[in-house]
Amino acid sequence: MEKTCITYYIYKKAFTLAEVLITLGIIGVVAALTMPALIANHRKTVVETRLAKFYSTMNQAVIRAEVDFGDKKDWGTIGEGFAEDEEGNEDKSKSIPLIWFNTYMRPYLNLLDVKTSSDGRVLAYFPDGSLAAISSSAILFYVDAKYYSEYETDSGSSAPDEMQSGTKCFLFAFWPSDEKEQYHYNKGVEPYAYMWDGTRESLFKGEYGCKKDTNRTRPYCTKLIQMNGWKIPKDYPLRI
């Protein structure tokens, strides 16, 4: 007896042009809603990663330098500006911070380049694209070197633009011999904590506070992030 085989064909209905356009539209709306958040999260991650790396890198260099030069409290201050020539004029070829930096820090850092700013600060360029502007008053760490800029002061000289602090640049300091500053004394490169009372609440207040409305820099923002394990806290007042 012969068997009869019957083949069944199932035809799937194709998408219409209208359905394709609707699907693409939905995808576009979802992308438009999610992309800004993804970009913002990426920026935060870059800031967090580079801040933590800079802090670790600089302090490892300090530790290594102490082996060769002794206690960091005895290194003297970084200094500011330029040395004077025999006639008492500024010698633009002799940056005081650069002389200090070349002695104590540069041999222990992996850098792409080192320059000086128009006011004598050291400009240290790191392989990850970040930059540090270094002097006695503060160490300005820029998460991306492209954010570094200068402005003309009332005296006619130029200085780094610090008003990006808390978003694109972050303040540190190296004051190991200053006994008046307990959060810097006998320490390496630390988040700027001048006159800080040690409480988290005060990091949002006063002339140094991390806040939106200010006509000054926001040096305490760096400390606020450090206290949260180098992660930007949920109550961070600025948009990164």
N, CA, C and O of each residue as an XYZ file, in Angstrom:
960
protein
N       0.850     -1.193      0.000
C       0.000      0.000      0.000
C       0.882      1.237      0.000
O       1.776      1.368      0.836
N       0.640      2.114     -0.905
C       1.475      3.313     -1.014
C       1.016      4.378     -0.016
O      -0.176      4.565      0.229
N       2.015      5.069      0.552
C       1.716      6.169      1.483
C       1.677      7.490      0.727
O       2.490      7.746     -0.162
N       0.752      8.283      1.089
C       0.634      9.598      0.441
C       1.162     10.668      1.384
O       0.696     10.795      2.517
N       2.119     11.424      0.918
C       2.698     12.503      1.745
C       2.124     13.831      1.300
O       2.151     14.182      0.121
N       1.619     14.539      2.246
C       1.053     15.862      1.934
C       1.909     16.927      2.601
O       2.116     16.881      3.814
N       2.388     17.842      1.863
C       3.232     18.918      2.391
C       2.384     20.158      2.624
O       1.655     20.615      1.743
N       2.501     20.688      3.835
C       1.743     21.892      4.163
C       2.690     23.087      4.149
O       3.783     23.013      4.710
N       2.307     24.129      3.550
C       3.111     25.350      3.500
C       2.443     26.413      4.367
O       1.256     26.706      4.228
N       3.248     26.978      5.268
C       2.727     28.040      6.141
C       3.332     29.361      5.690
O       4.552     29.526      5.691
N       2.527     30.242      5.329
C       2.988     31.538      4.837
C       2.884     32.568      5.964
O       1.811     32.780      6.530
N       4.021     33.205      6.280
C       4.031     34.249      7.314
C       3.773     35.602      6.677
O       4.326     35.942      5.631
N       2.949     36.331      7.315
C       2.611     37.650      6.808
C       3.771     38.609      7.038
O       4.257     38.710      8.164
N       4.223     39.304      6.024
C       5.329     40.263      6.143
C       4.842     41.549      6.801
O       3.656     41.879      6.776
N       5.818     42.275      7.399
C       5.483     43.576      7.972
C       5.131     44.552      6.853
O       5.744     44.558      5.786
N       4.153     45.349      7.124
C       3.827     46.405      6.164
C       4.767     47.578      6.378
O       5.427     47.669      7.414
N       4.830     48.462      5.417
C       5.680     49.647      5.529
C       5.280     50.481      6.740
O       6.136     51.025      7.438
N       3.994     50.578      6.980
C       3.515     51.373      8.116
C       3.997     50.789      9.437
O       4.388     51.523     10.344
N       3.965     49.450      9.538
C       4.416     48.792     10.767
C       5.913     48.986     10.982
O       6.369     49.190     12.107
N       6.673     48.918      9.888
C       8.120     49.143      9.984
C       8.410     50.553     10.463
O       9.259     50.762     11.329
N       7.704     51.515      9.897
C       7.925     52.914     10.281
C       7.545     53.152     11.738
O       8.224     53.891     12.452
N       6.458     52.523     12.172
C       6.047     52.675     13.571
C       7.100     52.083     14.505
O       7.439     52.676     15.529
N       7.616     50.901     14.138
C       8.657     50.252     14.952
C       9.909     51.112     15.038
O      10.483     51.292     16.111
N      10.325     51.641     13.884
C      11.504     52.513     13.877
C      11.267     53.766     14.702
O      12.173     54.261     15.371
N      10.052     54.271     14.649
C       9.726     55.458     15.439
C       9.817     55.192     16.924
O      10.319     56.018     17.686
N       9.320     54.017     17.334
C       9.395     53.645     18.754
C      10.846     53.507     19.195
O      11.230     53.970     20.269
N      11.654     52.856     18.340
C      13.081     52.707     18.657
C      13.740     54.073     18.798
O      14.555     54.285     19.696
N      13.386     54.997     17.909
C      13.956     56.345     17.968
C      13.583     57.080     19.235
O      14.412     57.766     19.833
N      12.317     56.935     19.650
C      11.864     57.596     20.882
C      12.595     57.029     22.091
O      13.051     57.775     22.958
N      12.704     55.699     22.143
C      13.413     55.057     23.259
C      14.866     55.507     23.308
O      15.402     55.792     24.379
N      15.506     55.571     22.126
C      16.903     56.015     22.070
C      17.038     57.454     22.538
O      17.971     57.797     23.265
N      16.090     58.303     22.112
C      16.140     59.713     22.507
C      15.984     59.879     24.011
O      16.547     60.796     24.608
N      15.210     58.977     24.620
C      14.994     59.062     26.064
C      16.163     58.501     26.861
O      16.477     58.996     27.944
N      16.801     57.476     26.329
C      17.857     56.798     27.090
C      19.258     57.325     26.819
O      20.113     57.262     27.703
N      19.516     57.843     25.623
C      20.867     58.273     25.280
C      21.411     59.359     26.205
O      22.553     59.246     26.650
N      20.637     60.417     26.516
C      21.177     61.436     27.433
C      21.613     60.852     28.771
O      22.636     61.250     29.329
N      20.825     59.902     29.280
C      21.184     59.280     30.560
C      22.457     58.455     30.424
O      23.310     58.471     31.311
N      22.583     57.738     29.315
C      23.783     56.935     29.087
C      25.019     57.814     28.960
O      26.079     57.492     29.496
N      24.873     58.929     28.246
C      25.998     59.857     28.072
C      26.388     60.470     29.410
O      27.572     60.575     29.732
N      25.378     60.878     30.195
C      25.652     61.475     31.507
C      26.343     60.477     32.427
O      27.280     60.832     33.142
N      25.885     59.235     32.408
C      26.511     58.205     33.243
C      27.945     57.939     32.810
O      28.820     57.693     33.640
N      28.176     57.991     31.505
C      29.544     57.792     31.008
C      30.453     58.919     31.488
O      31.580     58.669     31.916
N      29.965     60.170     31.420
C      30.766     61.308     31.891
C      31.102     61.148     33.364
O      32.236     61.396     33.774
N      30.133     60.737     34.155
C      30.372     60.533     35.585
C      31.426     59.456     35.814
O      32.314     59.605     36.654
N      31.316     58.380     35.060
C      32.275     57.286     35.211
C      33.686     57.739     34.871
O      34.641     57.372     35.555
N      33.819     58.534     33.818
C      35.133     59.057     33.429
C      35.707     59.928     34.542
O      36.878     59.794     34.898
N      34.881     60.821     35.091
C      35.333     61.700     36.175
C      35.765     60.876     37.379
O      36.843     61.102     37.929
N      34.945     59.930     37.790
C      35.248     59.107     38.968
C      36.535     58.311     38.773
O      37.390     58.258     39.657
N      36.655     57.700     37.612
C      37.825     56.860     37.336
C      39.106     57.678     37.311
O      40.116     57.275     37.886
N      39.066     58.824     36.647
C      40.282     59.630     36.514
C      40.658     60.331     37.817
O      41.841     60.522     38.098
N      39.665     60.714     38.610
C      39.970     61.295     39.919
C      40.682     60.276     40.803
O      41.717     60.573     41.399
N      40.123     59.080     40.880
C      40.728     58.036     41.715
C      42.124     57.680     41.221
O      43.040     57.476     42.018
N      42.282     57.608     39.912
C      43.587     57.263     39.341
C      44.611     58.356     39.616
O      45.753     58.062     39.969
N      44.210     59.622     39.458
C      45.127     60.736     39.716
C      45.576     60.740     41.169
O      46.763     60.890     41.457
N      44.631     60.575     42.077
C      44.945     60.562     43.510
C      45.945     59.457     43.832
O      46.923     59.683     44.545
N      45.696     58.273     43.307
C      46.588     57.141     43.552
C      47.956     57.361     42.920
O      48.983     57.109     43.551
N      47.974     57.826     41.684
C      49.230     58.026     40.955
C      50.123     59.051     41.641
O      51.322     58.825     41.801
N      49.544     60.171     42.043
C      50.333     61.230     42.667
C      50.893     60.785     44.013
O      52.040     61.089     44.340
N      50.103     60.078     44.779
C      50.574     59.677     46.104
C      51.551     58.512     46.053
O      52.398     58.372     46.935
N      51.441     57.682     45.036
C      52.480     56.672     44.838
C      53.809     57.340     44.495
O      54.870     56.896     44.934
N      53.736     58.417     43.703
C      54.950     59.164     43.359
C      55.563     59.805     44.602
O      56.784     59.814     44.758
N      54.722     60.340     45.486
C      55.211     60.943     46.730
C      55.933     59.897     47.577
O      57.013     60.157     48.107
N      55.334     58.721     47.700
C      55.944     57.645     48.495
C      57.305     57.250     47.925
O      58.266     57.067     48.672
N      57.383     57.120     46.616
C      58.653     56.746     45.983
C      59.697     57.848     46.151
O      60.877     57.565     46.362
N      59.263     59.097     46.056
C      60.199     60.211     46.196
C      60.752     60.299     47.613
O      61.901     60.695     47.807
N      59.943     59.933     48.606
C      60.420     59.978     49.990
C      61.576     59.007     50.216
O      62.428     59.245     51.071
N      61.606     57.926     49.459
C      62.718     56.976     49.579
C      64.028     57.650     49.190
O      65.073     57.387     49.786
N      63.964     58.520     48.188
C      65.173     59.185     47.687
C      65.471     60.515     48.368
O      66.634     60.892     48.514
N      64.420     61.234     48.789
C      64.624     62.593     49.294
C      64.238     62.787     50.757
O      64.364     63.891     51.286
N      63.774     61.741     51.407
C      63.408     61.878     52.808
C      61.990     62.388     52.987
O      61.213     62.472     52.035
N      61.671     62.726     54.224
C      60.325     63.139     54.614
C      59.808     64.275     53.733
O      60.500     65.269     53.518
N      58.594     64.117     53.230
C      57.987     65.125     52.354
C      57.803     66.467     53.046
O      57.728     67.498     52.378
N      57.732     66.473     54.364
C      57.582     67.742     55.088
C      58.809     68.626     54.924
O      58.749     69.832     55.161
N      59.921     68.024     54.518
C      61.171     68.773     54.387
C      61.485     69.172     52.946
O      62.575     69.673     52.669
N      60.560     68.957     52.046
C      60.825     69.276     50.642
C      60.661     70.758     50.316
O      61.079     71.212     49.251
N      60.063     71.500     51.220
C      59.772     72.901     50.922
C      58.476     73.012     50.133
O      57.942     72.007     49.664
N      57.976     74.219     49.988
C      56.719     74.425     49.271
C      56.944     74.381     47.760
O      58.056     74.589     47.276
N      55.887     74.111     47.044
C      55.979     74.058     45.583
C      56.343     75.423     45.015
O      57.101     75.526     44.051
N      55.801     76.453     45.617
C      56.090     77.809     45.157
C      55.173     78.251     44.030
O      54.361     77.476     43.525
N      55.317     79.513     43.647
C      54.493     80.089     42.590
C      55.322     81.045     41.749
O      56.349     81.558     42.193
N      54.863     81.271     40.539
C      55.496     82.279     39.688
C      56.853     81.863     39.148
O      57.156     80.680     38.993
N      57.665     82.885     38.865
C      58.974     82.662     38.251
C      60.089     83.210     39.138
O      59.889     84.151     39.907
N      61.261     82.603     39.015
C      62.433     83.111     39.729
C      62.866     84.432     39.101
O      62.533     84.728     37.953
N      63.611     85.217     39.870
C      64.087     86.509     39.369
C      65.502     86.390     38.822
O      66.298     85.569     39.278
N      65.794     87.224     37.842
C      67.160     87.256     37.324
C      68.016     88.174     38.190
O      67.555     88.652     39.227
N      69.237     88.420     37.781
C      70.166     89.222     38.584
C      69.691     90.659     38.759
O      70.101     91.342     39.698
N      68.837     91.115     37.866
C      68.344     92.488     37.944
C      66.999     92.588     38.660
O      66.404     93.663     38.734
N      66.535     91.474     39.177
C      65.279     91.488     39.927
C      64.035     91.355     39.074
O      62.925     91.564     39.562
N      64.202     91.012     37.811
C      63.059     90.830     36.921
C      62.701     89.347     36.811
O      63.553     88.475     36.979
N      61.435     89.081     36.528
C      61.009     87.693     36.370
C      61.718     87.033     35.200
O      61.780     87.581     34.099
N      62.245     85.859     35.457
C      62.873     85.076     34.399
C      61.869     84.009     33.958
O      61.706     82.988     34.626
N      61.203     84.253     32.834
C      60.135     83.374     32.369
C      60.619     81.963     32.021
O      59.813     81.060     31.794
N      61.920     81.787     31.984
C      62.445     80.454     31.689
C      62.644     79.627     32.954
O      63.025     78.458     32.884
N      62.383     80.240     34.120
C      62.619     79.553     35.388
C      61.359     79.579     36.257
O      61.218     80.413     37.152
N      60.465     78.659     35.974
C      59.251     78.509     36.773
C      59.610     77.885     38.119
O      60.216     76.815     38.167
N      59.239     78.548     39.207
C      59.530     78.024     40.546
C      58.828     76.684     40.792
O      59.465     75.753     41.284
N      57.529     76.556     40.463
C      56.894     75.245     40.633
C      57.537     74.149     39.786
O      57.602     72.994     40.208
N      58.014     74.508     38.585
C      58.615     73.499     37.711
C      59.927     72.976     38.289
O      60.224     71.786     38.188
N      60.710     73.867     38.894
C      61.968     73.440     39.518
C      61.676     72.415     40.610
O      62.340     71.382     40.692
N      60.679     72.704     41.450
C      60.278     71.769     42.510
C      59.753     70.469     41.909
O      60.142     69.381     42.334
N      58.881     70.583     40.932
C      58.242     69.415     40.321
C      59.259     68.494     39.651
O      59.185     67.273     39.787
N      60.200     69.082     38.932
C      61.219     68.274     38.250
C      62.107     67.519     39.232
O      62.638     66.453     38.920
N      62.257     68.089     40.420
C      63.096     67.451     41.439
C      62.377     66.305     42.137
O      62.906     65.197     42.227
N      61.170     66.573     42.632
C      60.520     65.628     43.528
C      59.464     64.719     42.892
O      59.228     63.619     43.392
N      58.836     65.147     41.820
C      57.705     64.379     41.305
C      57.888     63.803     39.905
O      57.528     62.653     39.655
N      58.435     64.580     39.010
C      58.483     64.156     37.609
C      59.182     62.814     37.387
O      58.723     62.026     36.559
N      60.274     62.527     38.095
C      60.945     61.236     37.856
C      60.082     60.016     38.179
O      60.395     58.908     37.743
N      59.013     60.207     38.929
C      58.206     59.080     39.388
C      56.822     59.029     38.731
O      55.952     58.264     39.149
N      56.635     59.851     37.702
C      55.351     59.904     37.010
C      55.515     59.562     35.535
O      56.528     59.898     34.920
N      54.525     58.901     34.979
C      54.482     58.633     33.543
C      53.670     59.744     32.889
O      52.448     59.785     33.029
N      54.334     60.636     32.183
C      53.683     61.810     31.608
C      53.932     61.895     30.107
O      54.973     61.469     29.606
N      52.953     62.454     29.405
C      53.130     62.697     27.975
C      53.950     63.949     27.725
O      54.743     64.010     26.786
N      53.748     64.958     28.582
C      54.437     66.234     28.382
C      54.350     67.055     29.664
O      53.470     66.839     30.497
N      55.264     67.987     29.806
C      55.245     68.939     30.920
C      55.530     70.325     30.361
O      56.522     70.533     29.663
N      54.653     71.269     30.675
C      54.822     72.647     30.224
C      54.618     73.574     31.412
O      54.361     73.118     32.526
N      54.733     74.872     31.173
C      54.400     75.853     32.205
C      53.359     76.814     31.654
O      53.367     77.149     30.470
N      52.466     77.250     32.526
C      51.446     78.214     32.132
C      52.040     79.614     32.137
O      53.192     79.809     32.523
N      51.253     80.578     31.710
C      51.743     81.950     31.649
C      52.005     82.538     33.027
O      52.713     83.538     33.139
N      51.444     81.935     34.089
C      51.719     82.422     35.445
C      52.698     81.516     36.192
O      52.881     81.663     37.400
N      53.327     80.577     35.475
C      54.387     79.765     36.066
C      53.976     78.425     36.622
O      54.824     77.690     37.127
N      52.703     78.079     36.548
C      52.264     76.778     37.049
C      52.805     75.654     36.168
O      53.053     75.835     34.976
N      52.979     74.505     36.783
C      53.343     73.309     36.025
C      52.086     72.753     35.364
O      51.049     72.618     36.015
N      52.173     72.435     34.089
C      51.086     71.771     33.373
C      51.559     70.366     33.029
O      52.362     70.181     32.115
N      51.063     69.383     33.760
C      51.483     67.991     33.585
C      50.404     67.225     32.827
O      49.263     67.130     33.281
N      50.770     66.683     31.675
C      49.829     65.976     30.805
C      49.968     64.462     31.004
O      51.053     63.903     30.842
N      48.856     63.810     31.356
C      48.861     62.377     31.635
C      48.388     61.569     30.424
O      47.664     62.091     29.576
N      48.792     60.301     30.342
C      48.441     59.468     29.182
C      46.940     59.280     28.957
O      46.518     59.029     27.828
N      46.127     59.397     30.013
C      44.685     59.197     29.843
C      43.973     60.439     29.324
O      42.748     60.448     29.202
N      44.741     61.496     29.015
C      44.152     62.718     28.474
C      43.893     63.795     29.495
O      43.463     64.891     29.137
N      44.144     63.511     30.767
C      43.927     64.500     31.824
C      45.144     65.405     31.988
O      46.204     65.166     31.409
N      44.962     66.443     32.788
C      46.025     67.436     32.995
C      45.966     67.952     34.421
O      44.884     68.087     34.992
N      47.124     68.240     34.997
C      47.188     68.859     36.320
C      47.956     70.169     36.227
O      49.072     70.206     35.710
N      47.349     71.254     36.733
C      48.010     72.556     36.819
C      48.451     72.728     38.267
O      47.617     72.813     39.168
N      49.768     72.781     38.490
C      50.324     72.625     39.834
C      51.055     73.871     40.312
O      51.922     74.402     39.617
N      50.693     74.333     41.511
C      51.423     75.401     42.199
C      51.160     75.243     43.692
O      50.455     74.326     44.111
N      51.733     76.145     44.495
C      51.552     76.043     45.946
C      50.108     76.255     46.369
O      49.628     75.587     47.284
N      49.408     77.178     45.713
C      48.058     77.527     46.148
C      47.089     76.370     45.963
O      46.213     76.156     46.802
N      47.236     75.621     44.871
C      46.353     74.485     44.619
C      46.866     73.673     43.444
O      47.665     74.145     42.635
N      46.387     72.443     43.373
C      46.624     71.586     42.211
C      45.279     71.415     41.526
O      44.369     70.797     42.078
N      45.153     71.959     40.330
C      43.907     71.862     39.581
C      43.991     70.667     38.642
O      44.807     70.643     37.720
N      43.140     69.678     38.886
C      43.144     68.484     38.048
C      41.993     68.559     37.058
O      40.827     68.607     37.449
N      42.328     68.570     35.779
C      41.331     68.607     34.709
C      41.145     67.191     34.170
O      42.110     66.553     33.749
N      39.912     66.701     34.181
C      39.663     65.334     33.724
C      39.972     65.178     32.240
O      40.217     64.068     31.767
N      39.962     66.278     31.512
C      40.378     66.282     30.109
C      41.160     67.564     29.869
O      40.700     68.654     30.211
N      42.334     67.432     29.284
C      43.208     68.593     29.082
C      42.552     69.681     28.250
O      42.928     70.848     28.356
N      41.576     69.318     27.421
C      40.935     70.310     26.554
C      40.135     71.337     27.354
O      39.822     72.412     26.842
N      39.804     71.016     28.603
C      39.045     71.945     29.435
C      39.917     73.038     30.045
O      39.398     74.023     30.569
N      41.220     72.873     29.980
C      42.106     73.870     30.589
C      42.062     75.165     29.790
O      42.193     75.153     28.566
N      41.880     76.269     30.482
C      41.904     77.586     29.847
C      42.382     78.609     30.860
O      42.388     78.345     32.062
N      42.776     79.759     30.382
C      43.256     80.825     31.251
C      42.423     82.082     31.033
O      41.797     82.256     29.988
N      42.428     82.936     32.020
C      41.752     84.222     31.892
C      42.700     85.320     32.338
O      43.677     85.063     33.041
N      42.407     86.534     31.930
C      43.262     87.666     32.283
C      42.791     88.274     33.594
O      41.620     88.629     33.730
N      43.690     88.396     34.553
C      43.353     88.946     35.861
C      43.325     90.469     35.811
O      43.692     91.079     34.807
N      42.885     91.070     36.910
C      42.822     92.533     36.980
C      44.198     93.172     36.848
O      44.323     94.307     36.390
N      45.219     92.439     37.249
C      46.579     92.974     37.177
C      47.182     92.836     35.782
O      48.289     93.308     35.524
N      46.439     92.184     34.884
C      46.941     92.034     33.523
C      47.630     90.715     33.255
O      47.970     90.415     32.111
N      47.845     89.915     34.303
C      48.468     88.604     34.115
C      47.384     87.571     33.805
O      46.193     87.882     33.841
N      47.799     86.354     33.505
C      46.847     85.291     33.200
C      46.886     84.225     34.280
O      47.915     84.015     34.922
N      45.768     83.560     34.474
C      45.679     82.490     35.463
C      44.683     81.456     34.962
O      43.809     81.785     34.160
N      44.797     80.206     35.419
C      43.844     79.180     34.992
C      42.423     79.532     35.402
O      42.196     80.091     36.475
N      41.474     79.203     34.544
C      40.065     79.423     34.840
C      39.588     78.339     35.799
O      39.432     77.181     35.412
N      39.360     78.721     37.048
C      38.986     77.754     38.078
C      37.471     77.630     38.249
O      37.011     76.828     39.062
N      36.690     78.408     37.501
C      35.248     78.387     37.687
C      34.601     77.109     37.156
O      33.404     76.893     37.343
N      35.384     76.270     36.500
C      34.880     74.963     36.068
C      35.020     73.926     37.179
O      34.690     72.754     36.993
N      35.513     74.367     38.335
C      35.783     73.415     39.409
C      34.498     72.729     39.869
O      33.440     73.348     39.980
N      34.626     71.453     40.127
C      33.477     70.665     40.541
C      32.788     69.956     39.402
O      31.958     69.075     39.627
N      33.125     70.332     38.171
C      32.529     69.682     37.001
C      33.602     69.183     36.033
O      33.636     68.003     35.682
N      34.468     70.088     35.612
C      35.508     69.723     34.652
C      36.908     69.750     35.263
O      37.825     69.123     34.734
N      37.076     70.458     36.350
C      38.350     70.418     37.072
C      38.077     70.306     38.569
O      37.022     70.714     39.056
N      39.042     69.748     39.284
C      38.859     69.446     40.698
C      40.131     69.828     41.450
O      41.241     69.570     40.987
N      39.952     70.450     42.623
C      41.084     71.007     43.351
C      41.660     70.042     44.377
O      40.940     69.414     45.154
N      42.977     69.950     44.351
C      43.765     69.220     45.339
C      44.799     70.189     45.900
O      44.923     71.320     45.429
N      45.542     69.736     46.910
C      46.630     70.551     47.453
C      47.698     69.636     48.039
O      47.432     68.500     48.431
N      48.913     70.169     48.085
C      50.034     69.436     48.684
C      50.694     70.352     49.700
O      51.550     71.165     49.351
N      50.292     70.217     50.966
C      50.793     71.056     52.050
C      51.229     70.186     53.238
O      50.686     70.365     54.328
N      52.154     69.278     53.087
C      52.503     68.352     54.170
C      53.178     69.004     55.370
O      53.203     68.420     56.453
N      53.724     70.205     55.196
C      54.435     70.850     56.305
C      53.599     71.906     57.018
O      54.080     72.545     57.954
N      52.345     72.099     56.585
C      51.494     73.129     57.185
C      50.741     72.548     58.383
O      49.721     71.878     58.219
N      51.248     72.808     59.581
C      50.662     72.239     60.795
C      49.264     72.776     61.074
O      48.497     72.143     61.800
N      48.921     73.923     60.515
C      47.598     74.513     60.761
C      46.496     73.774     59.995
O      45.322     73.873     60.348
N      46.869     73.044     58.959
C      45.878     72.351     58.128
C      45.912     70.846     58.412
O      46.690     70.104     57.811
N      45.051     70.415     59.340
C      45.105     69.024     59.805
C      44.784     68.006     58.715
O      45.211     66.854     58.800
N      44.041     68.415     57.701
C      43.693     67.473     56.637
C      44.726     67.463     55.510
O      44.553     66.781     54.500
N      45.796     68.225     55.697
C      46.896     68.236     54.730
C      48.250     67.973     55.389
O      49.182     67.495     54.743
N      48.348     68.287     56.675
C      49.631     68.142     57.364
C      50.086     66.683     57.370
O      49.326     65.772     57.699
N      51.350     66.494     56.995
C      51.980     65.170     56.954
C      51.265     64.206     56.004
O      51.335     62.989     56.171
N      50.587     64.758     55.021
C      49.901     63.946     54.023
C      50.448     64.267     52.639
O      51.211     65.216     52.461
N      50.050     63.467     51.673
C      50.482     63.681     50.298
C      49.546     64.628     49.569
O      49.100     65.628     50.131
N      49.254     64.312     48.331
C      48.313     65.112     47.543
C      46.901     64.740     47.988
O      46.479     63.592     47.848
N      46.176     65.723     48.524
C      44.848     65.480     49.078
C      43.828     66.453     48.488
O      44.199     67.541     48.048
N      42.543     66.075     48.473
C      41.516     67.030     48.067
C      41.605     68.306     48.898
O      41.849     68.247     50.103
N      41.415     69.428     48.277
C      41.536     70.733     48.917
C      40.582     70.806     50.114
O      39.370     70.659     49.958
N      41.136     71.034     51.305
C      40.317     71.044     52.518
C      40.673     72.215     53.427
O      40.546     72.112     54.647
N      41.115     73.320     52.849
C      41.484     74.504     53.628
C      40.283     74.988     54.446
O      39.209     75.234     53.897
N      40.472     75.123     55.758
C      39.472     75.617     56.694
C      38.257     74.696     56.839
O      37.228     75.125     57.360
N      38.350     73.477     56.402
C      37.232     72.538     56.540
C      37.114     72.085     57.986
O      38.126     71.855     58.648
N      35.875     71.953     58.488
C      35.682     71.561     59.891
C      35.537     70.053     60.076
O      35.354     69.585     61.199
N      35.615     69.295     58.997
C      35.570     67.844     59.102
C      34.199     67.226     58.929
O      34.082     66.000     58.919
N      33.149     68.039     58.791
C      31.801     67.501     58.630
C      31.386     67.503     57.160
O      31.790     68.367     56.382
N      30.581     66.529     56.807
C      30.108     66.453     55.424
C      29.209     67.637     55.092
O      29.255     68.165     53.981
N      28.393     68.052     56.056
C      27.460     69.147     55.819
C      28.173     70.427     55.391
O      27.678     71.165     54.538
N      29.330     70.684     55.984
C      30.035     71.930     55.682
C      30.648     71.937     54.287
O      31.039     72.991     53.786
N      30.733     70.767     53.657
C      31.280     70.717     52.300
C      30.341     71.358     51.287
O      30.739     71.646     50.159
N      29.094     71.579     51.691
C      28.118     72.215     50.809
C      27.973     73.713     51.085
O      27.263     74.410     50.360
N      28.641     74.207     52.125
C      28.373     75.565     52.599
C      29.602     76.463     52.514
O      30.711     76.007     52.238
N      29.376     77.746     52.756
C      30.471     78.705     52.845
C      31.105     79.038     51.506
O      30.658     78.582     50.454
N      32.150     79.839     51.568
C      32.771     80.323     50.340
C      33.512     79.241     49.571
O      33.783     79.407     48.382
N      33.845     78.132     50.233
C      34.538     77.035     49.549
C      33.609     75.867     49.234
O      34.046     74.856     48.686
N      32.331     76.002     49.578
C      31.395     74.896     49.465
C      31.107     74.439     48.048
O      31.243     75.194     47.085
N      30.708     73.186     47.950
C      30.331     72.594     46.666
C      28.852     72.890     46.449
O      27.993     72.193     46.989
N      28.556     73.906     45.670
C      27.177     74.342     45.466
C      27.054     75.058     44.128
O      28.048     75.482     43.538
N      25.821     75.184     43.664
C      25.591     75.806     42.360
C      25.855     77.304     42.393
O      26.583     77.832     41.552
N      25.268     77.978     43.356
C      25.322     79.438     43.388
C      26.558     79.921     44.128
O      26.597     79.916     45.358
N      27.551     80.331     43.384
C      28.775     80.854     43.990
C      29.517     81.697     42.976
O      29.450     81.442     41.773
N      30.221     82.698     43.463
C      31.054     83.508     42.572
C      32.522     83.141     42.747
O      33.421     83.846     42.290
N      32.737     82.006     43.427
C      34.094     81.520     43.651
C      34.238     80.126     43.052
O      33.311     79.574     42.458
N      35.413     79.592     43.228
C      35.606     78.188     42.876
C      34.889     77.322     43.908
O      34.418     77.823     44.929
N      34.812     76.039     43.640
C      34.127     75.108     44.547
C      35.119     74.027     44.994
O      34.953     72.859     44.641
N      36.126     74.395     45.750
C      37.200     73.441     46.063
C      36.760     72.225     46.859
O      37.384     71.169     46.760
N      35.693     72.350     47.650
C      35.292     71.225     48.488
C      34.617     70.094     47.705
O      34.386     69.020     48.260
N      34.301     70.315     46.440
C      33.649     69.260     45.650
C      34.513     68.008     45.578
O      33.999     66.890     45.604
N      35.822     68.197     45.488
C      36.721     67.046     45.395
C      36.644     66.202     46.660
O      36.589     64.974     46.592
N      36.639     66.860     47.807
C      36.552     66.145     49.085
C      35.233     65.394     49.202
O      35.188     64.280     49.723
N      34.175     66.000     48.720
C      32.856     65.376     48.776
C      32.842     64.061     47.998
O      32.268     63.071     48.453
N      33.466     64.054     46.843
C      33.527     62.839     46.026
C      34.430     61.796     46.683
O      34.114     60.606     46.685
N      35.560     62.251     47.244
C      36.461     61.306     47.920
C      35.762     60.609     49.083
O      35.933     59.407     49.282
N      34.976     61.365     49.852
C      34.288     60.788     51.006
C      33.272     59.724     50.601
O      32.852     58.913     51.425
N      32.885     59.732     49.345
C      31.937     58.740     48.837
C      32.653     57.638     48.051
O      32.066     57.005     47.173
N      33.925     57.422     48.379
C      34.693     56.369     47.725
C      35.032     56.678     46.289
O      35.082     55.781     45.448
N      35.267     57.959     46.000
C      35.552     58.428     44.638
C      34.397     58.127     43.679
O      34.604     57.875     42.492
N      33.185     58.159     44.220
C      31.976     58.068     43.419
C      31.160     59.341     43.630
O      31.045     59.826     44.755
N      30.603     59.874     42.566
C      29.810     61.093     42.689
C      28.533     60.770     43.461
O      27.747     59.935     43.013
N      28.305     61.412     44.613
C      27.138     61.076     45.436
C      25.826     61.505     44.784
O      25.806     62.376     43.914
N      24.740     60.882     45.216
C      23.432     61.185     44.637
C      23.007     62.626     44.892
O      22.276     63.210     44.093
N      23.462     63.199     46.000
C      23.081     64.579     46.314
C      24.108     65.598     45.815
O      24.137     66.735     46.286
N      24.948     65.188     44.864
C      25.945     66.112     44.303
C      25.206     67.270     43.639
O      24.330     67.039     42.806
N      25.541     68.513     43.990
C      24.736     69.656     43.542
C      24.990     70.132     42.118
O      24.252     70.976     41.611
N      26.015     69.608     41.468
C      26.374     70.092     40.138
C      26.174     69.005     39.093
O      26.241     67.810     39.385
N      25.927     69.451     37.878
C      25.780     68.506     36.769
C      27.143     68.287     36.123
O      27.776     69.231     35.648
N      27.581     67.050     36.111
C      28.885     66.721     35.528
C      28.791     66.720     34.005
O      29.786     66.466     33.325
